[in-house]
C-alpha cells in the first residue's frame, strides 16, 4: 500500500495478572509508540489502540494464588498497567478493557457471525479434567513435557522454551497446575476454527505476498507452522471466567481467550470512535487503511495465522499490512520472569529514577530485540545515559542555549554570509527527517534512534569545529552565524526526537520557546526553523549523569532477588541413614561462649576461636570467616560438639566443632539457644 489514508496501529493486550516490565516496553509498546508518534508528526490519521486482556486463564490462576476474586485482580492490575503506560508517554488513542460491555458484545457478535456462516466445526472431544478440583483444565492449568523439545515445564498450549504450540493432550506426563494431580480424560463439546481450511490462503498471503517486507523472524515462524500443517483449533473452553459462548447448549463455556483478545482491538477502536465522533469501520474495513500489529514473538502465531484466518472467515475486515514482532529482552543475562520477580518493573523504576522515562525509552530502543533476543544490563543503561544522552544530546543543547543567553540575552542572532561548512551543515540537517523516516517505516527503530542521535552528533561536531567561544573574541559577526546555525540544529532535534524522547522533546521545545506548529516536514523543507530575533529561554539540563552507586543499588536489588529465588527453590538434603538412639547419646553437645576470635593466617575462610564450654576453655578452628568478623562474635553463645576427635587445621589443633546452618541468602548462622544459658549445658 503506497499511500494509506489512515493507520490502525495495535499493541498486544497485556494480561492484567501483574504489572508491566521492561520486556513488555521494549518488545511492543515503545516501538508502537515511536511509530504512532512519527505518523502523527507527519500529519497522518492514526488510531493507536490497546487495552487490558482480562479473560486469560492467568487471571483466575493469580486470583486463586492471592485468595481473591478474578474481578479484584483485573481491577488492581488494570490500574497499575494503565498508569505505567501513561507515565512512560505511551500515547494510545484508546486503552480499553476486555471486560467492558462493548467488548463482550463485539466478541459475541463476531463469534455468532462465524457460527451462522458455518465457519466452525462442532466436536465432542476428550479434555484433561482434574477430579479433585472438579473442573476441566484450561491449557495454562496443565504442565508437562513438551513433545518437541523435552522441556518438562511446558504449558498446555505452548512451550515457552521452543515456541511450539500444541494441545494440552499432546503433553507427556501432564499434571494439573491446580492440585498437582495427574488429570483424567473426560468428554466435552467445543467449537473449532478449521485453520487447515485457510492454509492455502495464508501461505499465499504471507509467505508469497509479504516475503519481501515482513521480518525474517516472523516469516520463519509462520512458515514453520504452515509447513507443519495447520489443524482445527478450539475457540471455546470449559471455564467460568470469560465471555459466555453465545449459542444454545454452551452453558458453562466461554470464548477461548486467544479468540476474544484480538477482537479487543476492534472493540477498543469502536470505543474510541464513538468518543471522538468517528466511524470505526473506516479503521478496520477500508482498503485504504493500513493495519499494523505490534507484538512479541510469543504472539506471532495468533496475529499472523489465527486472527487473519478469523478476519478472512468473517469477510468484512482488512488484513494486517505488517506484524513487526520483536524477539525477547533478557535482563542481566537471564530470561525475564514475572513469577521469579526477575524484572525491572516500570512503576518501581520511576521510584528510583524519577523523571527519567526517556533514559529507559532510549536504552530499550537502542538495544531493542528486533531480530534476535537481546540483553538489558544496568551498566549499559548507565553508559547510554552518560555517554550519549548527557555527553552528546544534552551537551550540545546546553552549550547552544547557554551561549545564546550569554552572548545575545537569549535572542536568536541575525546571521551573516554562510560559509561552505555552514551550508553543508544546514543541508545535512534537512536530510535527517527522511533518513529517520525511512528507518521507522521499515520498523528499524534501533537504527532510527541512532540516526536521531547522529543529528546531535552533527551539532556537537559543528560547535567543536567552529569554536564560537573563541571566535567571538575576534569576529562577533561570524559568531552570530555560527550560533544561528547551531540553533537551527537544536530546533530540528526538538521535533525529530519526539517519537523517541517525548518528555525531552517537550522540555526542549519549552527551552527554545517553540510550539507544535513546527512539524517533521518543516525540518526538511524550511530554511529557517528559529527566526532571527526569536527569544529562547534559559538553559535547563535535559539529562543528568547517573553515578556508579545508583547502578550498584540496582544490581544489589537483582542479586537479592536471585538469592531469594535460590532459597525458595532450594530442596532440603535427603535424610541421612537411620541411627540408633545409643549412637546419638555418644555425641557430647554443649552450650559454650566465644571468648576470643582471630583470623587464621593465609586462610580466607577460617577463624581461630577460644570457647568456654563449661568444662574447659578450648581452641576451635571454624570455617566461618566469610560470614562473620572476629570482633562481632566475641561473647556469642554457640553449640559445640565437644567430643569430636581433635585434628590439626593449618597447624592449629582444633578441639571440637561449632554447629552452624545456612540462612536464605547463603550465609552461615549459629545454632544457639533462644535464651542465655550456662556454659556447659547439654544439648539433648
NUGU-910856 format. One line per field, with one value per residue (C-alpha): residue number from 1; x, z, y. Coordinates in Angstrom, 2 decimals. Each point is the difference from the previous one (the first is absolute). Layout:
BEGIN
num	[NUM/...] .
xx	[X/...] .
zz	[Z/...] .
yy	[Y/...] .
REM end
This chain:
BEGIN
num	[1/2/3/4/5/6/7/8/9/10/11/12/13/14/15/16/17/18/19/20/21/22/23/24/25/26/27/28/29/30/31/32/33/34/35/36/37/38/39/40/41/42/43/44/45/46/47/48/49/50/51/52/53/54/55/56/57/58/59/60/61/62/63/64/65/66/67/68/69/70/71/72/73/74/75/76/77/78/79/80/81/82/83/84/85/86/87/88/89/90/91/92/93/94/95/96/97/98/99/100/101/102/103/104/105/106/107/108/109/110/111/112/113/114/115/116/117/118/119/120/121/122/123/124/125/126/127/128/129/130/131/132/133/134/135/136/137/138/139/140/141/142/143/144/145/146/147/148/149/150/151/152/153/154/155/156/157/158/159/160/161/162/163/164/165/166/167/168/169/170/171/172/173/174/175/176/177/178/179/180/181/182/183/184/185/186/187/188/189/190/191/192/193/194/195/196/197/198/199/200/201/202/203/204/205/206/207/208/209/210/211/212/213/214/215/216/217/218/219/220/221/222/223/224/225/226/227/228/229/230/231/232/233/234/235/236/237/238/239/240/241/242/243/244/245/246/247/248/249/250/251/252/253/254/255/256/257/258/259/260/261/262/263/264/265/266/267/268/269/270/271/272/273/274/275/276/277/278/279/280/281/282/283/284/285/286/287/288/289/290/291/292/293/294/295/296/297/298/299/300/301/302/303/304/305/306/307/308/309/310/311/312/313/314/315/316/317/318/319/320/321/322/323/324/325/326/327/328/329/330/331/332/333/334/335/336/337/338/339/340/341/342/343/344/345/346/347/348/349/350/351/352/353/354/355/356/357/358/359/360/361/362/363/364/365/366/367/368/369/370/371/372/373/374/375/376/377/378/379/380/381/382/383/384/385/386/387/388/389/390/391/392/393/394/395/396/397/398/399/400/401/402/403/404/405/406/407/408/409/410/411/412/413/414/415/416/417/418/419/420/421/422/423/424/425/426/427/428/429/430/431/432/433/434/435/436/437/438/439/440/441/442/443/444/445/446/447/448/449/450/451/452/453/454/455/456/457/458/459/460/461/462/463/464/465/466/467/468/469/470/471/472/473/474/475/476/477/478/479/480/481/482/483/484/485/486/487/488/489/490/491/492/493/494/495/496/497/498/499/500/501/502/503/504/505/506/507/508/509/510/511/512/513/514/515/516/517/518/519/520/521/522/523/524/525/526/527/528/529/530/531/532/533/534/535/536/537/538/539/540/541/542/543/544/545/546/547/548/549/550/551/552/553/554/555/556/557/558/559/560/561/562/563/564/565/566/567/568/569/570/571/572/573/574/575/576/577/578/579/580/581/582/583/584/585/586/587/588/589/590/591/592/593/594/595/596/597/598/599/600/601/602/603/604/605/606/607/608/609/610/611/612/613/614/615/616/617/618/619/620/621/622/623/624/625/626/627/628/629/630/631/632/633/634/635/636/637/638/639/640/641/642/643/644/645/646/647/648/649/650/651/652/653/654/655/656/657/658/659/660/661/662/663/664/665/666/667/668/669/670/671/672/673/674/675/676/677/678/679/680/681/682/683/684] .
xx	[0.00/1.72/-2.11/-2.29/-2.73/0.06/1.91/-1.32/2.84/-0.54/2.19/-0.36/-2.57/1.89/-1.35/-1.29/1.62/3.04/1.71/1.99/3.77/2.72/-0.40/-3.56/1.11/2.92/-1.81/-3.34/-1.02/2.95/0.40/-3.73/0.14/2.95/-1.88/-3.25/1.71/1.99/-3.12/-1.83/3.01/-0.47/-3.65/-1.41/-3.36/1.01/-1.85/2.47/-2.05/0.51/-1.74/0.20/-0.52/-2.11/-1.25/3.18/0.24/2.94/-2.58/-1.82/3.38/1.25/-3.29/0.28/3.56/-0.93/-3.28/-2.12/-2.52/1.06/-1.78/2.23/3.07/-0.99/-1.04/3.29/2.35/-1.98/0.61/3.72/0.53/-1.92/1.92/3.34/-0.85/-1.03/3.13/2.24/-1.80/-1.50/-2.44/-2.91/-2.99/-2.09/0.74/-2.97/-0.81/-1.28/-2.35/-1.81/-3.55/0.92/2.64/-2.31/-2.52/2.60/1.59/-3.38/-1.21/3.23/-0.39/-3.68/0.77/2.54/-2.30/-2.97/2.23/1.05/3.65/0.37/0.23/-1.96/1.63/-0.22/3.58/1.87/1.53/2.18/-2.04/1.10/-2.18/1.02/-0.58/-3.16/0.73/1.33/3.53/0.64/3.36/1.85/-1.25/1.93/3.76/1.95/2.84/0.07/-0.26/2.37/2.89/-0.41/-0.49/-1.57/-1.80/-1.94/-3.50/-2.96/-0.22/3.58/3.55/1.77/3.39/-0.32/-3.11/-1.96/-3.77/-1.91/-3.06/0.09/-0.69/3.25/2.11/1.99/-0.69/-2.51/-0.85/-2.60/1.43/-2.84/0.49/3.08/-2.04/0.17/-3.14/-2.45/-1.67/-3.66/-2.32/-1.16/-1.45/1.83/0.12/3.11/1.34/1.27/3.35/0.79/-2.81/1.94/3.46/0.26/-1.16/2.48/2.88/-0.72/-0.79/3.03/2.71/-0.43/-1.67/2.13/3.30/1.79/-1.43/-0.55/2.77/1.89/-0.70/-3.75/0.01/2.14/-2.40/-3.07/1.62/0.82/-3.61/-1.43/2.54/-0.95/-3.60/-2.73/-2.68/-3.37/0.37/-2.60/-1.62/-1.87/1.05/-1.53/0.59/-2.02/1.96/-0.45/-2.64/-2.80/-0.28/-3.11/-1.64/-2.51/1.52/3.20/-0.75/3.15/2.19/1.75/1.77/3.61/2.19/2.04/-3.27/-1.42/3.20/0.89/-3.64/0.84/1.81/-3.28/-2.11/2.60/-0.09/-3.81/0.26/2.46/-1.98/-3.22/1.73/1.75/-2.96/1.70/-1.11/1.82/-0.59/2.30/2.86/-0.76/-1.89/1.42/2.76/1.64/0.70/3.35/-0.28/3.19/0.27/2.81/0.61/2.67/1.14/-2.20/-3.03/1.07/-2.20/-3.11/0.50/1.39/-2.04/-2.98/-1.30/0.41/-1.89/-2.77/-0.11/0.02/-2.80/-2.07/0.49/-0.48/3.42/3.37/3.11/3.16/2.48/2.83/0.65/3.49/0.35/3.05/1.96/0.47/1.98/2.08/1.14/3.65/0.43/-3.12/-3.49/-2.51/-2.41/-3.07/-0.39/3.64/-0.08/2.94/-1.06/0.22/-3.56/-0.97/-1.72/3.06/2.42/-1.61/0.43/3.76/0.36/-2.65/-0.61/2.42/-2.50/1.82/3.27/-1.69/-1.92/3.23/1.99/-2.73/-0.27/3.77/0.15/-3.36/-0.22/-1.15/1.46/1.40/-0.22/1.96/1.21/-0.72/2.77/0.14/3.58/-1.10/-2.96/2.48/2.27/-2.88/-0.99/3.42/1.81/-2.83/-2.95/2.10/3.28/-1.43/-3.65/-0.11/3.45/-0.80/-3.28/1.49/2.90/-2.24/-2.53/2.56/2.05/-3.10/-1.02/3.54/0.71/-3.45/-2.24/-1.82/-0.86/0.73/2.65/-0.19/2.36/2.47/1.33/0.08/3.28/0.24/-0.01/-3.15/-1.82/1.07/-1.11/-3.42/-0.42/0.85/-2.62/-2.62/0.89/-0.69/-3.83/0.10/2.81/-1.75/-3.36/1.30/1.30/-3.27/-2.13/2.04/-0.51/3.72/-0.41/3.51/1.42/-2.39/0.95/3.68/-0.69/-1.78/3.06/2.18/-1.71/1.15/3.48/-0.12/-0.78/2.79/2.54/-1.08/0.47/3.30/1.36/-1.25/0.80/-2.27/1.40/3.36/-1.26/-2.02/3.20/1.06/-3.10/-3.39/-1.82/1.28/-1.04/-3.57/-0.12/1.47/-2.55/-2.83/0.91/0.35/-3.44/-1.56/1.43/-1.38/-3.46/0.27/0.88/-2.99/-2.32/1.78/0.68/-3.69/-0.85/2.97/0.31/-3.44/0.65/3.36/-1.54/-2.66/2.62/2.25/-2.87/-0.68/3.65/0.06/-3.42/-1.52/-3.36/-1.36/-0.54/3.54/-0.45/2.08/-0.37/1.08/3.45/0.56/-1.72/0.52/3.20/-0.78/-1.16/0.87/-0.24/2.32/-1.18/-1.88/0.31/1.15/-0.18/2.72/1.84/-1.16/1.78/-1.83/1.86/2.11/2.90/-0.80/2.60/1.51/-1.63/-3.46/0.70/1.50/-3.21/-1.94/2.49/-0.25/-3.78/0.26/2.55/-2.38/-2.75/2.30/0.86/-3.65/-0.88/2.78/-1.20/-3.62/0.99/2.53/-0.82/0.85/2.73/-1.45/0.01/3.23/0.16/-1.99/2.01/-0.81/-0.72/3.24/1.89/-1.58/0.85/3.68/0.08/0.94/-1.62/0.17/-0.63/3.16/0.98/2.60/2.65/2.47/-0.03/2.70/0.69/2.22/3.00/-0.19/-3.48/-2.96/-2.76/1.46/-0.28/1.86/-2.33/0.44/-3.24/-1.07/-2.03/-0.49/2.42/2.97/1.03/1.09/1.26/-2.31/0.74/-3.19/-0.62/-2.20/2.26/-2.03/-3.18/1.33/2.60/2.06/-0.87/-3.73/-0.27/1.88/-2.56/-2.19/-1.54/0.36/-0.61/3.17/0.55/2.56/1.03/1.01/3.52/2.56/1.70/2.50/-1.28/2.65/2.34/-2.56/-1.50/-3.78/-1.79/-3.63/-2.48/-2.35/-3.49/-1.18/-2.76/-0.73/-2.16/-2.25/2.60/2.73/1.84/0.72/-1.94/0.77/-2.14/-0.54/-2.45/-2.86/0.90/3.34/0.96/3.01/3.05/0.27/-3.75/-0.74/-1.95/-2.43] .
zz	[0.00/-1.19/1.52/2.82/0.93/3.64/2.36/2.57/2.34/2.66/2.93/1.63/2.80/3.28/2.43/3.16/2.28/0.84/-0.68/-3.10/-0.22/-2.39/-2.23/-0.84/-0.63/-2.25/-1.95/-0.72/1.46/-0.67/-3.65/-0.54/1.66/-2.12/-3.13/1.06/1.13/-3.22/-2.14/1.96/-0.52/-3.74/0.28/-0.47/1.27/2.75/2.43/2.47/1.79/3.05/3.16/2.85/-0.74/2.96/-1.02/-0.16/2.23/1.65/1.74/1.99/0.66/1.62/1.84/1.48/1.06/1.74/1.39/-1.66/-2.84/-3.65/-0.07/2.82/-1.97/-3.25/1.74/1.91/-2.89/-2.63/2.07/0.47/-3.69/-1.31/2.26/-1.07/-3.64/0.75/2.08/-2.87/-2.64/-1.91/-2.05/-0.52/-1.63/1.96/2.80/0.71/1.94/-1.26/2.98/-1.48/-1.25/-3.50/-0.25/1.21/-2.65/-2.77/0.72/0.32/-3.29/-1.73/1.24/-0.94/-3.55/-0.54/1.68/-2.22/-3.09/0.84/0.56/3.13/0.56/2.98/1.65/3.17/1.08/3.00/2.13/3.09/3.20/3.62/2.15/3.28/-1.28/-1.77/-3.19/-3.52/-0.25/-2.23/-1.77/2.50/2.80/-1.52/0.24/-1.56/-2.29/-3.44/-2.66/-2.28/2.18/3.26/2.19/3.17/0.88/-3.22/0.22/-1.61/-2.91/-0.69/1.02/1.10/-0.61/-3.68/-0.92/-1.29/0.31/0.87/1.79/3.68/-0.89/-2.01/3.14/1.41/3.70/0.40/3.49/1.34/1.00/2.52/2.08/-1.49/-0.77/-3.22/-1.92/-1.60/-3.40/-0.12/-2.91/-0.71/-2.97/-1.62/-3.17/-2.17/-2.66/-2.87/-0.68/-2.58/-2.13/-0.18/-0.53/-3.72/0.53/2.83/-1.98/-2.97/2.07/2.31/-1.40/-3.53/0.39/2.90/-0.48/-0.84/2.63/3.15/2.48/-0.50/3.56/-0.59/-3.40/1.34/2.82/-2.24/-2.64/2.64/1.14/-3.50/-1.11/3.05/-1.20/1.63/2.05/1.44/3.19/2.75/0.41/3.20/3.41/3.14/2.40/2.23/-0.81/-3.36/-2.64/-0.05/-3.28/-1.62/-1.31/1.44/1.77/0.95/3.67/2.15/-2.98/-0.96/-3.08/0.00/0.91/-3.20/-1.93/2.04/0.73/-3.56/-0.50/2.86/-2.55/-1.87/3.09/1.30/-3.38/0.22/3.47/-1.27/-3.16/1.93/2.35/-2.80/-2.40/-2.59/-1.98/1.42/-3.15/-1.95/2.15/-0.41/-3.26/-2.59/-2.40/0.31/3.71/1.04/2.91/1.99/3.04/2.53/1.99/1.57/-1.66/2.27/-1.72/-3.62/-0.61/1.31/-2.05/-3.20/-0.31/2.34/0.08/-3.79/-0.48/2.23/-1.92/-3.33/1.13/1.13/-3.39/0.88/1.40/-1.42/0.79/1.68/-2.30/2.37/3.32/1.03/2.96/2.23/1.70/3.79/2.26/2.74/3.22/1.05/-1.99/1.31/-1.41/1.37/2.35/1.68/2.35/1.11/0.29/-2.42/-1.63/0.07/0.73/-1.51/3.10/2.11/-2.54/0.37/3.77/-0.47/-3.12/0.25/-3.19/-1.95/-2.18/-3.17/1.19/0.23/-3.26/-1.80/1.46/-0.81/-3.55/-0.56/1.18/-1.37/-0.68/-3.57/-1.69/2.88/3.78/1.63/3.50/2.28/2.48/2.51/-1.03/-3.60/1.22/1.84/-3.06/-2.33/2.37/0.87/-3.32/-2.43/1.52/2.34/-1.91/-3.51/-0.05/3.30/-0.41/-3.41/1.08/3.20/-1.81/-2.65/2.45/2.57/-2.65/-1.60/3.37/0.80/-3.29/-1.08/3.10/-1.46/-3.33/-3.22/-1.77/-3.60/-2.11/-2.49/-3.09/0.36/-0.45/-1.95/3.30/1.12/-3.21/0.11/3.62/-0.66/-3.03/2.12/2.52/-2.75/-0.85/3.47/-0.13/-3.06/1.33/3.34/-1.71/-2.26/3.01/1.92/-2.97/-0.33/3.75/0.69/3.17/1.33/-3.21/0.08/3.57/-0.95/-3.01/2.35/2.25/-3.05/-0.39/3.51/-0.98/-3.03/2.28/2.42/-2.78/-1.57/3.28/0.76/-3.46/-0.14/3.65/0.45/3.53/-1.66/-3.15/1.92/1.30/-3.54/-2.24/1.59/-3.33/-0.87/3.48/-0.68/-3.06/1.88/2.80/-2.48/-1.76/3.31/1.08/-3.20/0.85/3.53/-1.38/-2.32/2.96/1.96/-2.71/-1.22/3.51/0.96/-1.02/1.99/2.86/0.42/3.42/-1.11/-3.18/2.00/2.34/-2.91/-1.81/3.17/0.27/-3.64/0.38/-2.97/-0.27/-1.90/-3.13/-1.02/-1.70/-1.20/-3.62/0.93/1.01/-3.55/-1.86/1.88/-0.13/3.32/3.05/2.64/-1.47/0.88/3.03/1.34/3.79/1.63/3.71/2.53/-0.23/1.98/0.22/-2.15/1.51/3.10/0.55/1.72/2.60/0.62/3.44/-1.55/-2.44/2.72/2.01/-2.93/-0.37/3.75/-0.29/-2.75/1.99/2.95/-2.33/-1.33/3.52/1.04/-3.02/0.80/3.59/-1.09/-2.42/2.28/0.65/3.45/0.09/0.32/3.42/0.90/0.94/3.09/3.23/3.32/3.13/1.51/-2.92/0.79/3.70/-0.86/-1.24/2.69/-1.13/2.41/0.08/0.00/-0.28/-2.40/2.03/-2.77/-3.80/-2.59/-3.65/-0.86/-2.00/-3.78/0.31/-1.52/1.72/3.41/3.43/3.11/3.01/3.77/1.36/3.61/-0.07/3.78/0.58/-1.45/-2.43/-3.31/-3.42/-2.96/-3.66/-1.94/-3.68/0.67/-0.92/-3.12/2.07/3.20/1.08/3.00/2.13/-0.57/1.49/3.27/2.74/-2.39/1.48/-2.30/-0.11/0.09/-0.81/2.76/-0.38/-3.65/-0.38/-0.15/-3.35/-1.33/-2.41/-1.50/2.83/2.75/2.03/-0.04/3.01/-1.05/-2.53/0.00/-1.28/-2.89/-2.59/-3.16/-0.23/-3.07/-1.49/0.18/3.12/3.11/3.25/3.46/1.49/3.44/2.94/-0.17/3.49/1.79/1.87/2.05/-1.88/-0.01/-0.11/-2.04/-3.26/0.26] .
yy	[0.00/3.18/2.79/-1.14/2.44/-1.07/-2.30/-2.46/-0.93/-2.64/-1.00/-3.42/0.04/-0.55/-2.58/1.65/-2.57/2.12/3.34/1.01/-0.55/1.13/-3.06/1.04/3.58/-0.97/-2.68/1.65/3.32/2.33/-1.17/0.48/3.40/1.16/-1.02/1.70/3.21/0.17/-0.38/2.69/2.28/-0.56/1.02/-3.50/-1.27/-2.45/-2.25/-1.56/-2.64/-2.21/-1.21/-2.47/-3.70/-1.04/-3.44/-2.07/-3.04/1.76/2.21/-2.71/-1.65/3.20/0.41/-3.51/0.71/3.25/-1.27/2.70/0.21/0.35/3.37/1.25/-1.07/1.71/3.21/0.16/-0.66/1.90/3.13/-0.73/-0.83/2.99/2.39/-1.51/0.61/3.58/0.61/-1.13/2.03/-2.91/2.05/-2.38/1.61/-2.47/-2.44/-2.24/-3.19/-3.33/-0.06/3.01/-0.51/1.23/-2.72/-2.77/1.00/0.38/-3.39/-1.72/1.51/-1.07/-3.57/-0.07/1.21/-2.80/-2.52/0.92/-0.10/-3.56/0.92/-2.14/-3.74/-1.33/-3.01/-2.07/-0.61/-1.29/2.75/-0.19/0.11/0.44/-2.25/1.64/3.55/-1.19/1.95/-0.31/1.33/2.98/-0.17/2.16/-2.25/-2.92/-0.46/-2.84/-1.00/1.64/-2.72/1.94/1.23/-1.93/3.07/-1.43/3.26/0.61/1.43/-1.72/2.44/0.99/-0.86/3.17/-1.62/-0.98/2.05/-3.00/0.24/-3.17/-1.36/-0.88/-3.64/-0.05/0.49/-2.89/-0.68/2.86/1.25/2.39/3.37/0.30/-3.15/-1.65/-3.11/-1.98/1.04/-2.39/0.28/0.94/0.72/3.56/1.88/2.91/2.08/0.10/2.37/-2.23/1.67/-2.68/1.47/3.29/-1.48/0.77/3.57/0.57/-1.46/2.27/3.10/-0.12/-2.24/1.33/3.38/1.25/-1.81/3.25/2.35/-2.10/-0.72/-3.29/-1.17/0.42/-1.69/-2.84/-0.82/0.26/-2.25/-2.59/-0.07/-0.26/-2.60/-2.08/-0.01/2.07/-1.72/1.06/2.03/0.29/3.41/-0.90/-1.24/-1.51/2.87/2.27/3.18/1.65/0.78/-2.60/-1.91/1.54/-3.18/-2.43/-2.97/1.81/0.58/0.10/0.83/3.23/1.31/-1.11/2.99/-0.17/0.41/2.85/1.98/1.16/1.00/2.38/2.16/0.42/0.70/2.49/1.79/0.13/1.55/2.63/0.78/0.48/2.42/1.92/0.08/-2.21/-3.04/-3.04/-2.01/2.34/-1.30/-3.71/-0.48/2.40/-0.98/3.41/-0.68/-1.46/-2.46/-0.73/-2.31/0.54/-3.19/-2.21/-3.22/-2.15/1.55/-0.51/-3.02/1.78/3.17/-1.51/-3.20/-0.23/3.60/0.46/-3.29/1.36/3.29/-1.81/-2.33/2.98/1.64/3.68/0.90/1.04/-2.06/1.32/1.68/-0.94/-1.74/1.20/-2.36/0.33/-2.75/-0.14/2.33/-1.63/1.64/-0.24/-3.22/-1.77/-0.34/2.51/-1.76/1.43/-2.95/0.20/3.81/0.13/3.23/3.77/1.10/3.33/1.35/-0.87/1.48/3.42/-0.18/-0.42/2.18/2.75/1.99/-2.20/-1.85/1.01/-1.55/-3.38/0.52/0.88/-2.91/-2.51/1.34/0.04/-3.64/-1.13/-3.77/0.60/-3.09/-2.04/-0.13/2.82/0.82/2.96/0.75/2.81/0.84/0.49/2.08/2.22/0.22/0.90/2.79/1.38/-0.49/0.78/1.85/2.14/0.30/0.37/1.11/1.88/1.51/1.44/1.57/1.39/1.65/1.54/1.42/1.16/1.81/1.55/1.42/1.08/1.76/1.19/-0.09/-2.97/1.66/-1.91/2.09/1.19/-2.09/1.37/-1.74/-3.76/-1.78/-3.23/-1.93/1.84/-0.82/-3.65/-0.26/1.53/-2.27/-3.05/1.12/-0.09/-3.60/-1.39/-0.09/-2.25/-2.21/-0.55/-0.47/-2.76/-1.93/0.42/-1.01/-3.19/-0.60/0.41/2.01/-0.68/1.41/2.95/0.92/0.04/2.21/2.41/-0.05/0.62/3.36/0.89/-1.24/2.29/2.95/-0.86/-0.37/3.28/1.87/-1.74/0.83/3.60/0.87/3.03/0.56/0.78/1.68/2.58/1.55/0.86/-0.07/0.70/-0.04/-3.48/-1.19/1.10/-2.24/-2.97/0.33/0.46/-3.27/-1.84/1.22/-1.37/-3.42/0.30/0.75/-2.99/-2.24/1.29/-1.31/-3.14/-1.33/0.01/-3.61/-1.32/2.51/1.60/1.52/1.40/1.37/1.84/1.44/1.03/1.69/1.96/1.04/1.07/1.62/-1.83/-1.75/-2.98/2.10/-0.93/-3.37/-2.93/1.14/3.53/-1.25/-1.23/2.81/3.26/2.01/1.68/-1.95/2.61/3.45/2.88/2.01/-3.06/-0.13/-3.25/-0.75/-0.79/-3.30/-3.02/-3.33/-2.54/-2.97/-0.55/-2.35/-3.30/-0.95/-3.43/-0.24/0.35/-2.83/-2.18/0.39/-1.49/-2.85/-0.67/-0.13/-2.62/-1.98/-0.05/-1.26/-2.73/-1.18/0.08/-2.15/-2.44/-0.25/-0.48/-2.75/-1.65/-3.63/-1.33/-2.62/-3.51/-1.62/-1.77/-3.68/-0.93/-0.25/-1.63/2.04/-1.26/1.58/3.36/-0.18/-0.40/3.65/2.54/3.28/2.93/3.73/2.12/3.66/1.41/1.84/0.86/-0.05/0.68/-0.79/-2.94/1.17/-0.59/-1.54/1.86/-1.98/-0.94/1.62/-1.17/0.10/-0.32/-1.50/-0.52/-3.26/-0.23/-2.85/1.94/2.71/-1.52/1.02/-0.64/0.80/0.79/0.85/3.01/2.94/0.93/0.42/1.61/2.55/-1.19/3.04/-0.48/-3.50/0.35/-0.73/-2.02/-3.16/-3.00/-3.73/-2.13/-3.66/-0.55/-3.63/0.20/-1.39/2.89/0.69/2.50/2.65/2.33/-0.94/0.74/-2.86/0.33/-1.53/-0.22/1.37/2.99/-0.97/2.21/0.21/2.06/3.14/0.59/2.39/-2.65/1.21/-2.03/0.27/-1.36/-2.75/1.49/0.01/2.51/1.24/0.41/-3.16/-1.09/-1.18/-3.77/-0.70/-3.13/0.00/-2.91] .
REM end
